[in-house]
């Protein structure tokens, strides 16, 4: 994802006009010999090996080991090299930033005669290395590549080449060796050494960085920014890891970046909000009407601590990178700007400051850890301050607790137990005791007392417990902090005196008196451990009532007969319809019928038929004259039928002062004209004049359009009256929708959402309908969402939150819902149905 590979597999960072780069042949320029190319003690990025000097292996550094294409992995060793023949070479492409890239296809060099189809791999060269290689390499050359990066090839299925691709730039310390036969190269070798040496001595490449408020769709750019929000790397639904980063800068620009890599360590090493990042080669694309960045081929990142005065040491996996005085000034300016912009920095919370029901980021040191079960890990952590609340201790077998018993004992009054759930368990397993880390979006909650626990006065005090729920909402996750991080330095300063003070207060307590590592938890403790309130993930929905009802598993719900009401906790496994515009229906509150909203094609066809039949029935003298309560205007439409459009302007004081608030009656219009008129006038009623009396059209189309909202009537429950019945309203008013519908004998249809949710809690699954009071569920009006693109985007974001696309089940949020069961008869049998009620999306206004 995010690579600059075109449909044909060539380097074709898609141009604005849709064209892509075509094949061409480059001219030949020779490199210089390996033994003569050390400048300032470093290996040069482009070098030539001569056949006369022996085999390739003999001319390479002794520590280098060849790796075959089939054994390539996403994290190659810096001591490995690949060897191949240039099967194809494509023209150089220049990004909008001025940086260059070109692609070549390598066919693996092999000595095995039996190999009839040698493997091929796409290879990309970036930046200054392009200047050294673009004219010096040609088709048929045998090359050796070192210190390359490896990423997933997005075009492998189309071009049939290797599933991975190679990427080389000076930032990674890459080197390209070309093996030239002395017979072919002798004539030119004397003329090329000097120019290439001079080119390599030229200073570093100047990169262009684009302010975030100037970014445009379809370009690949380099940017600097300050982290406003981020999600630590997590496993996506596919094989890659993903990280989401939102950056801002002093231009008041904002950019969401969605970054993928098969190796989590190759994603940006962000520790906290406020860090400064530099991204090279990110591709801008539009998603949900917003610009979004993805990592293109050759992507690289540097991350700097955002603290003022912090060392100018970047966090990166690149073996080498360019960092000039201009870069240093940019980082310092962004640090000053970010620290002056209070809204960028998320306040940190100490354990001594934690409040019940709070969500916070905790920077701490890992003292011990233990596995609770398959989907939960216990971390004992400390930040040097003491939590003022009574803490709940998670009972575990001390033999399974990983950590120094002396440290556990020494810090027992300062440590808290944090339960890590679901998709974060893998990261928790990999943590080493003693590591400094930030746990993002911890939930502090007061524990519910266990009914089976003996009741004494000492046990009636609520206990505080800490959870890191599943999923990645709100940046939830774990970040390991490097030693040089300013937060780690501050944490160490807090820990040292706190540990010393607390150790003095322990007096003569011995380790065995506080912690018996040979003791196993009692049966009641083990039972308590299995009953720890999991609340794996903070619910993405909340109840508006019935919070006192006990949660029921879906297995038990399915075993009971209707009618019943339940409180359940489950994940949204699927929903219908997937095309969200199809979820809005028309509902009659009188006959309880549901119908689809007529399509534009249906309305257009009806209007055309209505004009044709109306013209034939009206005769030579249709009623186009003025009336006491309206003024009539006609004109001829510019089409082949010489169609006559008639507009009756209803007279009112408001219409004279503000014409855009006028009410008009229209006939003979097309669908496009109906749209245009409805945007200009406050209220519009399509009519027909087949007789001398103005009448409504068939209720197959809207009978009234008000403020761009199309209102329909029920054919079965309506008794349409002549439009002249509206005349009294022109004098007395009000021109209200419900009043007009009543006068015209129209039973209004309501816009409603109708959706089907497939819910699953692990014990069972069921389909529940969402339709009654759904506007409260989403916080969106069904009538408004039909005409408002922003609300349509919001609805899409809400559903992507409740049921994330391309995400594993572990990353899906939990939904807490009220559902009720009921019978529906289809004539032959009764079927059980379920409906969601008294439930709303949590914080939908922030989505």
Buried (B, 14 or more C-beta within 10 A) or exposed (E): BBBBBBEEBBBBBBEEEEEBBEEEEBEBBBBBBBEEBEEEEEBBBBBBBBBEBEEBEEBBEEEBEBBEBEEBEBEBEEEBBBBBBBBBBBBBBEBBBEBBBBBBBBBBBBEEEEEEEBBBBBBBBBBBBBBBBBBBBBBEBBBBBBBBBBBBBBBBEEBEBBEBBBBBBBBBBBBBBBBBEEEEBEEEBEEBBEEBBEEBEEEEBEBEBBBBEEBEEBBBBBBBBBBBBBBBBBBBEBEBBBBBBBBBBBEEBBBBBBBBBBBBEBBBBBBBBBBBBBBBBBBBBEEEEEBBBBBBBBBBBBBBBBBEEBEEEBBBBBEBBBBEEEBEEBBBBBBEBBBEBEEBBBEBBBBEEBEEEEBBBBBBBBBBBBBBEEBBBBBBBBBBBBBEBEBBBBBBBBEEBEBEBEBBBBBBBBBBBBBBBBBBBBBBEEBEBEBBBBBBBBBBBBBEEBEEEEEEEEEEEBBBBBBBBBBBBBBBBBBBBEEEBBBBBBBEEBBEEBBEEBEEEEEEEEEEEBBEEEEBBEEEBBBBBEEBEBBBBBBBBBBEEEEEEEEBBBEEBBEEEBEBBBBBBBBBBEBEEEEBEEBBBBBBEEEEBEEEBBEEEBBBBBBBEBBEEBBEEBEEEBBBEEBEBBBBEEEEBEEEEEBBBBBBBBBBEBBEEEEEEBBBBBBBBBBEBBBEBBEEBBBBBBBBBBBEEBBBBEBBBBBBBBEBBBBBBBBEBBEBBBBEBBBEBBEEEEBEBEEBBBBBBBBBBEBBBBBBBBBBBEEBBBBBBBBBBBBBBBBBBBBBBBBBEEBBBBBEEBBBBBBBEEBBEBBBBBBBBBBBBEEEEEEEEEEBBBBBBBBBBBEBEEB
